[in-house]
Amino acid sequence: MNNLILQAQEAQACRACDLAKSRRQAVFGSGPSDARLMVIGEAPGRHEDEGGAPFIGRSGQVLVRLLEEELGLGRDDVYIANAVKCRPPENRTPTKQEIVACGPRLAAQIAALGPRVLLCVGATAQRAVIGDASPMREAHGQIFETRCGAKAVVTYHPAAALRGGSRIVDLMRQDLHVVRALLSTAS
């Protein structure tokens, strides 16, 4: 846990990209240090930049509800972070350079936590964690091997569910069934 605290402090001081100029704070992550599941999203939004924790806005409500309903896990049971630790202006998608700048920080965070399963929420997390740029319609629900030894599953970002409705929510539920199976077989 001390390693994560130190990493979070270093994230607050980070100036590796221009996002540091416009952020209120770096949003490092939250959850138990022994979580078997780590959820990785894109980047903080306005609510997260203000509140200092990932997925605390409307998208976070969708995510937490689905984790509870499909995995039986509450927010306090999983570690939640983002691929990029600072809010891009106007909530735009992080650039490749911003993802690369945060890459070592995310890798160190994953290594410190040692989760069994990574849930990559959205295309940015998919690219940052797996290095795969396949369209979401092809990548979601697939199991990927990662360099850290954890299995990774890709699903849609809950913001897509807010825009796309029940069809996207149903796909996310199917993807979470894959996560549940991985968690049940992970020792």
LOFIMAR-709485 format. One line per 8 residues: number of its first residue (from 0); their letters; for each residue x, y, z of N, C-alpha, C. Coordinates in nm, 4 decimals. Layout:
! LOFIMAR-709485
NUM> A> X,Y,Z,X,Y,Z,X,Y,Z; ...
//
This chain:
! LOFIMAR-709485
0> MNNLILQA> 0.0823,-0.1205,0.0000,0.0000,0.0000,0.0000,0.0865,0.1266,0.0000; 0.1996,0.1235,0.0722,0.2870,0.2406,0.0747,0.3368,0.2746,-0.0644; 0.3621,0.1713,-0.1469,0.4051,0.1927,-0.2843,0.2973,0.2692,-0.3609; 0.1711,0.2329,-0.3415,0.0615,0.3026,-0.4102,0.0479,0.4467,-0.3623; 0.0676,0.4688,-0.2332,0.0605,0.6053,-0.1793,0.1707,0.6910,-0.2412; 0.2900,0.6356,-0.2487,0.4015,0.7079,-0.3105,0.3727,0.7351,-0.4581; 0.3193,0.6350,-0.5284,0.2857,0.6541,-0.6698,0.1797,0.7628,-0.6872; 0.0806,0.7651,-0.5993,-0.0246,0.8673,-0.6075,0.0342,1.0062,-0.5853
8> QEAQACRA> 0.1263,1.0187,-0.4916,0.1923,1.1468,-0.4669,0.2739,1.1895,-0.5883; 0.3427,1.0932,-0.6501,0.4206,1.1245,-0.7700,0.3293,1.1682,-0.8843; 0.2117,1.1073,-0.8943,0.1161,1.1458,-0.9995,0.0719,1.2902,-0.9822; 0.0551,1.3341,-0.8584,0.0145,1.4726,-0.8332,0.1202,1.5717,-0.8805; 0.2455,1.5305,-0.8758,0.3555,1.6187,-0.9166,0.3938,1.6022,-1.0635; 0.3312,1.5077,-1.1329,0.3690,1.4750,-1.2704,0.3466,1.5932,-1.3658; 0.4435,1.6128,-1.4528,0.4352,1.7152,-1.5583,0.4779,1.6537,-1.6917; 0.4546,1.5242,-1.7097,0.5019,1.4529,-1.8287,0.4289,1.4940,-1.9565
16> CDLAKSRR> 0.3123,1.5548,-1.9431,0.2401,1.6030,-2.0618,0.1670,1.7322,-2.0271; 0.1073,1.7931,-2.1255,0.0411,1.9227,-2.1066,-0.0877,1.9155,-2.0250; -0.1408,1.7957,-2.0002,-0.2634,1.7863,-1.9207,-0.2428,1.8399,-1.7788; -0.1200,1.8365,-1.7302,-0.0912,1.8871,-1.5958,-0.1234,2.0361,-1.5834; -0.1200,2.1075,-1.6948,-0.1451,2.2512,-1.6922,-0.2912,2.2857,-1.6661; -0.3829,2.1984,-1.7074,-0.5254,2.2316,-1.6974,-0.6008,2.1496,-1.5926; -0.5391,2.0498,-1.5356,-0.6075,1.9657,-1.4375,-0.6186,2.0369,-1.3033; -0.7180,1.9965,-1.2257,-0.7228,2.0385,-1.0854,-0.6319,1.9496,-1.0029
24> QAVFGSGP> -0.6375,1.8193,-1.0361,-0.5568,1.7213,-0.9650,-0.5436,1.5970,-1.0510; -0.4403,1.5211,-1.0272,-0.4281,1.3908,-1.0917,-0.5228,1.2965,-1.0172; -0.5910,1.2118,-1.0928,-0.6835,1.1147,-1.0342,-0.6161,0.9791,-1.0483; -0.5537,0.9339,-0.9413,-0.4690,0.8150,-0.9473,-0.5499,0.6857,-0.9496; -0.6393,0.6686,-0.8563,-0.7188,0.5462,-0.8485,-0.7727,0.5284,-0.7088; -0.8642,0.4324,-0.6939,-0.9198,0.4061,-0.5617,-0.9639,0.2613,-0.5519; -0.9564,0.2098,-0.4315,-0.9983,0.0729,-0.4059,-0.8974,0.0004,-0.3205; -0.9281,-0.1240,-0.2870,-0.8378,-0.2014,-0.2013,-0.7119,-0.2451,-0.2752
32> SDARLMVI> -0.6013,-0.2453,-0.2047,-0.4742,-0.2816,-0.2674,-0.4638,-0.4310,-0.2955; -0.5571,-0.5095,-0.2433,-0.5549,-0.6541,-0.2689,-0.6690,-0.6988,-0.3607; -0.7253,-0.6048,-0.4352,-0.8376,-0.6365,-0.5245,-0.7946,-0.7361,-0.6318; -0.8787,-0.8331,-0.6588,-0.8511,-0.9302,-0.7648,-0.8880,-0.8729,-0.9014; -0.9758,-0.7721,-0.9026,-1.0201,-0.7084,-1.0262,-0.9808,-0.5613,-1.0245; -0.9163,-0.5188,-1.1324,-0.8839,-0.3777,-1.1519,-0.9575,-0.3310,-1.2766; -1.0366,-0.2262,-1.2606,-1.1083,-0.1650,-1.3719,-1.0265,-0.0449,-1.4175; -1.0002,-0.0386,-1.5474,-0.9216,0.0715,-1.6026,-1.0041,0.1422,-1.7087
40> GEAPGRHE> -1.0298,0.2689,-1.6853,-1.1047,0.3505,-1.7786,-1.0124,0.4375,-1.8624; -1.0705,0.5408,-1.9191,-0.9995,0.6269,-2.0133,-0.9181,0.7348,-1.9422; -0.9878,0.8330,-1.8867,-0.9267,0.9482,-1.8209,-1.0336,1.0121,-1.7337; -0.9928,1.0900,-1.6351,-1.0935,1.1556,-1.5512,-1.1784,1.2535,-1.6313; -1.3029,1.2644,-1.5933,-1.3922,1.3673,-1.6447,-1.3987,1.4818,-1.5448; -1.4911,1.5720,-1.5663,-1.5042,1.6895,-1.4788,-1.5285,1.6498,-1.3334; -1.6236,1.5585,-1.3101,-1.6561,1.5180,-1.1728,-1.5355,1.4536,-1.1045; -1.4637,1.3729,-1.1790,-1.3479,1.3047,-1.1242,-1.2344,1.4026,-1.0944
48> DEGGAPFI> -1.2138,1.4988,-1.1837,-1.1110,1.6010,-1.1638,-1.1420,1.6831,-1.0395; -1.2699,1.7103,-1.0176,-1.3105,1.7857,-0.8989,-1.3051,1.6997,-0.7728; -1.3516,1.5741,-0.7832,-1.3649,1.4885,-0.6659,-1.2429,1.4056,-0.6312; -1.1501,1.3889,-0.7257,-1.0271,1.3170,-0.6968,-1.0354,1.1660,-0.7018; -1.1464,1.1102,-0.7502,-1.1607,0.9647,-0.7608,-1.2162,0.9309,-0.8983; -1.1791,0.8152,-0.9533,-1.2287,0.7770,-1.0861,-1.3732,0.7284,-1.0825; -1.4430,0.7503,-1.1910,-1.5784,0.6993,-1.2131,-1.6754,0.7384,-1.1015; -1.6828,0.8681,-1.0703,-1.7786,0.9136,-0.9703,-1.8941,0.9930,-1.0317
56> GRSGQVLV> -1.8946,1.0063,-1.1630,-2.0038,1.0737,-1.2315,-2.1093,0.9742,-1.2792; -2.1869,1.0132,-1.3780,-2.2942,0.9274,-1.4303,-2.2418,0.7959,-1.4861; -2.1306,0.8009,-1.5580,-2.0721,0.6777,-1.6108,-2.0333,0.5836,-1.4979; -1.9803,0.6397,-1.3915,-1.9423,0.5594,-1.2765,-2.0614,0.4911,-1.2118; -2.1747,0.5594,-1.2093,-2.2954,0.4981,-1.1532,-2.3360,0.3762,-1.2349; -2.3282,0.3880,-1.3670,-2.3599,0.2739,-1.4538,-2.2615,0.1609,-1.4294; -2.1325,0.1935,-1.4259,-2.0295,0.0926,-1.4053,-2.0495,0.0188,-1.2734; -2.0666,0.0923,-1.1660,-2.0806,0.0308,-1.0337,-2.2061,-0.0558,-1.0275
64> RLLEEELG> -2.3145,-0.0085,-1.0859,-2.4380,-0.0890,-1.0872,-2.4155,-0.2215,-1.1597; -2.3487,-0.2179,-1.2744,-2.3233,-0.3405,-1.3497,-2.2270,-0.4339,-1.2763; -2.1260,-0.3795,-1.2105,-2.0344,-0.4631,-1.1325,-2.1091,-0.5339,-1.0194; -2.1984,-0.4604,-0.9562,-2.2767,-0.5197,-0.8475,-2.3715,-0.6271,-0.8997; -2.4436,-0.5956,-1.0066,-2.5443,-0.6878,-1.0586,-2.4837,-0.8113,-1.1235; -2.3737,-0.7962,-1.1949,-2.3181,-0.9079,-1.2716,-2.2067,-0.9829,-1.1997; -2.1342,-0.9141,-1.1107,-2.0218,-0.9785,-1.0430,-2.0422,-0.9909,-0.8925; -2.1437,-0.9225,-0.8413,-2.1637,-0.9228,-0.6972,-2.0558,-0.8455,-0.6231
72> LGRDDVYI> -1.9901,-0.7536,-0.6932,-1.8822,-0.6748,-0.6350,-1.9227,-0.5287,-0.6249; -1.9031,-0.4707,-0.5076,-1.9279,-0.3289,-0.4888,-1.8046,-0.2480,-0.5233; -1.8197,-0.1193,-0.5222,-1.7084,-0.0294,-0.5534,-1.5896,-0.0547,-0.4611; -1.6163,-0.0897,-0.3366,-1.5092,-0.1128,-0.2399,-1.4389,-0.2465,-0.2588; -1.4875,-0.3284,-0.3508,-1.4278,-0.4603,-0.3756,-1.3312,-0.4610,-0.4937; -1.3326,-0.3576,-0.5744,-1.2491,-0.3518,-0.6939,-1.1614,-0.2269,-0.6882; -1.0496,-0.2317,-0.7593,-0.9644,-0.1143,-0.7712,-0.9993,-0.0489,-0.9044; -1.0263,0.0799,-0.9017,-1.0671,0.1525,-1.0220,-0.9667,0.2631,-1.0502
80> ANAVKCRP> -0.9212,0.2677,-1.1748,-0.8237,0.3685,-1.2167,-0.8519,0.4067,-1.3616; -0.7698,0.4913,-1.4151,-0.7776,0.5304,-1.5557,-0.6418,0.5151,-1.6215; -0.6426,0.4972,-1.7517,-0.5183,0.4881,-1.8280,-0.4412,0.6195,-1.8204; -0.5123,0.7301,-1.8276,-0.4547,0.8639,-1.8186,-0.5050,0.9253,-1.6885; -0.4164,0.9833,-1.6107,-0.4488,1.0270,-1.4751,-0.5012,1.1700,-1.4655; -0.4949,1.2456,-1.5742,-0.5399,1.3853,-1.5722,-0.6501,1.4070,-1.6749; -0.7395,1.4982,-1.6440,-0.8532,1.5258,-1.7316,-0.8102,1.6008,-1.8573; -0.8423,1.5436,-1.9734,-0.8215,1.6199,-2.0970,-0.9250,1.7330,-2.1064
88> PENRTPTK> -0.8879,1.8459,-2.1651,-0.9826,1.9561,-2.1803,-1.1108,1.9111,-2.2511; -1.2227,1.9586,-2.2016,-1.3540,1.9289,-2.2599,-1.3829,1.7787,-2.2673; -1.3163,1.7013,-2.1818,-1.3345,1.5551,-2.1781,-1.3045,1.4872,-2.3121; -1.2162,1.5469,-2.3903,-1.1816,1.4839,-2.5174,-1.1075,1.3533,-2.4902; -1.0986,1.2707,-2.5930,-1.0238,1.1460,-2.5838,-0.8755,1.1786,-2.5673; -0.8057,1.1094,-2.4768,-0.6624,1.1350,-2.4624,-0.5873,1.1057,-2.5924; -0.4848,1.1835,-2.6166,-0.4022,1.1628,-2.7353,-0.3074,1.0451,-2.7125; -0.2499,0.9973,-2.8209,-0.1522,0.8887,-2.8109,-0.0356,0.9309,-2.7220
96> QEIVACGP> 0.0091,1.0555,-2.7347,0.1203,1.1052,-2.6540,0.0842,1.1071,-2.5054; -0.0389,1.1437,-2.4733,-0.0817,1.1455,-2.3328,-0.0902,1.0040,-2.2762; -0.1376,0.9104,-2.3580,-0.1444,0.7698,-2.3150,-0.0032,0.7168,-2.2908; 0.0882,0.7494,-2.3810,0.2270,0.7052,-2.3659,0.2903,0.7689,-2.2419; 0.2633,0.8972,-2.2188,0.3208,0.9664,-2.1028,0.2753,0.9014,-1.9717; 0.1520,0.8546,-1.9655,0.0996,0.7904,-1.8441,0.1277,0.6404,-1.8404; 0.1772,0.5847,-1.9490,0.1993,0.4405,-1.9565,0.2826,0.3827,-1.8436; 0.3997,0.4394,-1.8152,0.4804,0.3842,-1.7053,0.4095,0.3934,-1.5698
104> RLAAQIAA> 0.3346,0.4994,-1.5499,0.2611,0.5165,-1.4241,0.1538,0.4076,-1.4106; 0.0799,0.3823,-1.5189,-0.0225,0.2778,-1.5161,0.0415,0.1408,-1.4959; 0.1520,0.1143,-1.5645,0.2205,-0.0150,-1.5499,0.2671,-0.0363,-1.4062; 0.3216,0.0672,-1.3449,0.3676,0.0565,-1.2060,0.2500,0.0349,-1.1111; 0.1400,0.0999,-1.1397,0.0192,0.0853,-1.0577,-0.0331,-0.0586,-1.0656; -0.0397,-0.1126,-1.1857,-0.0850,-0.2512,-1.2039,0.0107,-0.3462,-1.1326; 0.1402,-0.3234,-1.1475,0.2399,-0.4104,-1.0835,0.2274,-0.4059,-0.9315; 0.2035,-0.2889,-0.8761,0.1903,-0.2762,-0.7303,0.0660,-0.3475,-0.6790
112> LGPRVLLC> -0.0406,-0.3446,-0.7569,-0.1670,-0.4071,-0.7155,-0.1672,-0.5577,-0.7397; -0.1114,-0.6007,-0.8507,-0.1094,-0.7424,-0.8848,-0.2472,-0.8047,-0.9002; -0.3405,-0.7384,-0.9699,-0.4738,-0.7967,-0.9860,-0.4699,-0.9206,-1.0746; -0.5673,-1.0082,-1.0584,-0.5773,-1.1285,-1.1417,-0.6405,-1.0954,-1.2760; -0.7349,-0.9999,-1.2750,-0.8092,-0.9660,-1.3958,-0.8135,-0.8144,-1.4104; -0.7934,-0.7694,-1.5338,-0.8065,-0.6279,-1.5690,-0.9290,-0.6140,-1.6575; -1.0164,-0.5223,-1.6245,-1.1312,-0.4898,-1.7089,-1.1018,-0.3559,-1.7744; -1.0759,-0.3590,-1.9048,-1.0461,-0.2379,-1.9816,-1.1771,-0.1801,-2.0315
120> VGATAQRA> -1.2107,-0.0634,-1.9817,-1.3386,-0.0009,-2.0101,-1.3179,0.1065,-2.1165; -1.3486,0.0719,-2.2409,-1.3348,0.1654,-2.3506,-1.2071,0.1450,-2.4308; -1.2052,0.2061,-2.5475,-1.0967,0.1871,-2.6429,-0.9636,0.2434,-2.5947; -0.9654,0.3538,-2.5208,-0.8398,0.4100,-2.4714,-0.7725,0.3137,-2.3753; -0.8488,0.2565,-2.2827,-0.7925,0.1587,-2.1890,-0.7454,0.0345,-2.2641; -0.8212,-0.0060,-2.3627,-0.7833,-0.1217,-2.4453,-0.6461,-0.0988,-2.5081; -0.6264,0.0182,-2.5661,-0.4984,0.0494,-2.6308,-0.3859,0.0609,-2.5283; -0.4146,0.1261,-2.4155,-0.3111,0.1498,-2.3145,-0.2651,0.0215,-2.2471
128> VIGDASPM> -0.3570,-0.0684,-2.2189,-0.3236,-0.1889,-2.1432,-0.2792,-0.3024,-2.2344; -0.3499,-0.3211,-2.3438,-0.3273,-0.4379,-2.4284,-0.2444,-0.4022,-2.5517; -0.2495,-0.2758,-2.5921,-0.1801,-0.2357,-2.7134,-0.2567,-0.2730,-2.8382; -0.3835,-0.3048,-2.8205,-0.4682,-0.3495,-2.9308,-0.5596,-0.2354,-2.9737; -0.5681,-0.2113,-3.1022,-0.6523,-0.1035,-3.1536,-0.7696,-0.1567,-3.2357; -0.8057,-0.2841,-3.2134,-0.9213,-0.3405,-3.2847,-1.0464,-0.2610,-3.2518; -1.1407,-0.2550,-3.3435,-1.2675,-0.1884,-3.3114,-1.3340,-0.2553,-3.1909; -1.4017,-0.1771,-3.1109,-1.4655,-0.2281,-2.9905,-1.5606,-0.3435,-3.0214
136> REAHGQIF> -1.6302,-0.3358,-3.1325,-1.7260,-0.4424,-3.1666,-1.6574,-0.5775,-3.1838; -1.5257,-0.5753,-3.2134,-1.4486,-0.6989,-3.2270,-1.3770,-0.7370,-3.0973; -1.3325,-0.6398,-3.0217,-1.2487,-0.6660,-2.9039,-1.3285,-0.6964,-2.7779; -1.4492,-0.6413,-2.7682,-1.5211,-0.6560,-2.6412,-1.5507,-0.8030,-2.6120; -1.5365,-0.8355,-2.4837,-1.5632,-0.9717,-2.4389,-1.4505,-1.0698,-2.4635; -1.3460,-1.0266,-2.5332,-1.2322,-1.1146,-2.5606,-1.1371,-1.1150,-2.4406; -1.0671,-1.2248,-2.4222,-0.9671,-1.2356,-2.3166,-0.8300,-1.2135,-2.3791; -0.7538,-1.1243,-2.3193,-0.6199,-1.0915,-2.3669,-0.5188,-1.1244,-2.2579
144> ETRCGAKA> -0.4045,-1.1739,-2.2991,-0.2917,-1.1928,-2.2079,-0.2191,-1.0589,-2.1981; -0.1694,-1.0269,-2.0800,-0.0949,-0.9021,-2.0623,0.0458,-0.9334,-2.0151; 0.1336,-0.8363,-2.0293,0.2722,-0.8525,-1.9852,0.2830,-0.8703,-1.8351; 0.1860,-0.8173,-1.7609,0.1922,-0.8250,-1.6143,0.1430,-0.9592,-1.5610; 0.0921,-1.0438,-1.6490,0.0447,-1.1752,-1.6061,-0.1040,-1.1827,-1.5794; -0.1701,-1.0689,-1.5718,-0.3152,-1.0676,-1.5507,-0.3854,-1.0914,-1.6840; -0.5015,-1.1479,-1.6779,-0.5876,-1.1590,-1.7961,-0.6628,-1.0266,-1.8067; -0.6878,-0.9843,-1.9281,-0.7617,-0.8597,-1.9503,-0.8829,-0.8875,-2.0374
152> VVTYHPAA> -0.9923,-0.8212,-2.0043,-1.1159,-0.8275,-2.0818,-1.1520,-0.6844,-2.1184; -1.1950,-0.6659,-2.2408,-1.2342,-0.5342,-2.2900,-1.3859,-0.5255,-2.2929; -1.4386,-0.4102,-2.2521,-1.5815,-0.3844,-2.2659,-1.6014,-0.2381,-2.3042; -1.7234,-0.2066,-2.3349,-1.7589,-0.0693,-2.3701,-1.7472,0.0215,-2.2480; -1.7207,0.1472,-2.2731,-1.7201,0.2469,-2.1670,-1.8649,0.2731,-2.1276; -1.8945,0.2897,-1.9993,-2.0329,0.3158,-1.9602,-2.0913,0.4428,-2.0220; -2.0070,0.5356,-2.0634,-2.0591,0.6531,-2.1341,-2.1261,0.6104,-2.2643; -2.0739,0.5047,-2.3272,-2.1368,0.4512,-2.4485,-2.2747,0.3944,-2.4151
160> ALRGGSRI> -2.2880,0.3364,-2.2967,-2.4190,0.2847,-2.2542,-2.5167,0.3994,-2.2303; -2.4674,0.5102,-2.1783,-2.5552,0.6258,-2.1571,-2.6048,0.6810,-2.2904; -2.5218,0.6707,-2.3940,-2.5614,0.7182,-2.5274,-2.6375,0.6110,-2.6045; -2.5923,0.4844,-2.5939,-2.6452,0.3772,-2.6775,-2.7556,0.2939,-2.6163; -2.7814,0.3130,-2.4885,-2.8934,0.2467,-2.4249,-2.8755,0.0994,-2.3959; -2.9867,0.0286,-2.3951,-2.9901,-0.1091,-2.3463,-2.9061,-0.2054,-2.4306; -2.8907,-0.1787,-2.5573,-2.8098,-0.2671,-2.6413,-2.6657,-0.2714,-2.5908; -2.6095,-0.1559,-2.5590,-2.4716,-0.1495,-2.5082,-2.4650,-0.2093,-2.3676
168> VDLMRQDL> -2.5635,-0.1801,-2.2840,-2.5661,-0.2379,-2.1494,-2.5681,-0.3900,-2.1575; -2.6457,-0.4453,-2.2485,-2.6510,-0.5911,-2.2648,-2.5147,-0.6474,-2.3060; -2.4442,-0.5783,-2.3945,-2.3105,-0.6225,-2.4347,-2.2135,-0.6153,-2.3172; -2.2234,-0.5098,-2.2376,-2.1383,-0.4976,-2.1200,-2.1667,-0.6103,-2.0208; -2.2927,-0.6453,-2.0037,-2.3286,-0.7558,-1.9136,-2.2653,-0.8865,-1.9625; -2.2710,-0.9112,-2.0932,-2.2080,-1.0320,-2.1487,-2.0573,-1.0320,-2.1214; -1.9950,-0.9170,-2.1384,-1.8511,-0.9058,-2.1140,-1.8186,-0.9310,-1.9668; -1.9042,-0.8848,-1.8776,-1.8817,-0.9067,-1.7348,-1.8984,-1.0535,-1.6974
176> HVVRALLS> -1.9755,-1.1284,-1.7736,-1.9848,-1.2736,-1.7502,-1.8498,-1.3389,-1.7774; -1.7770,-1.2894,-1.8759,-1.6426,-1.3389,-1.9059,-1.5510,-1.3077,-1.7862; -1.5612,-1.1868,-1.7340,-1.4820,-1.1477,-1.6171,-1.5150,-1.2378,-1.4984; -1.6431,-1.2623,-1.4770,-1.6846,-1.3479,-1.3645,-1.6221,-1.4872,-1.3766; -1.6224,-1.5418,-1.4959,-1.5626,-1.6740,-1.5169,-1.4128,-1.6709,-1.4882; -1.3444,-1.5671,-1.5301,-1.2008,-1.5549,-1.5025,-1.1749,-1.5427,-1.3532; -1.2556,-1.4635,-1.2850,-1.2371,-1.4468,-1.1412,-1.2622,-1.5761,-1.0653; -1.3561,-1.6549,-1.1141,-1.3888,-1.7802,-1.0446,-1.2821,-1.8862,-1.0665
184> TAS> -1.2049,-1.8755,-1.1744,-1.0996,-1.9742,-1.1994,-0.9630,-1.9245,-1.1535; -0.9498,-1.7957,-1.1270,-0.8207,-1.7404,-1.0824,-0.7955,-1.7817,-0.9379; -0.6785,-1.8314,-0.9147,-0.6468,-1.8750,-0.7780,-0.5795,-1.7640,-0.6998
//
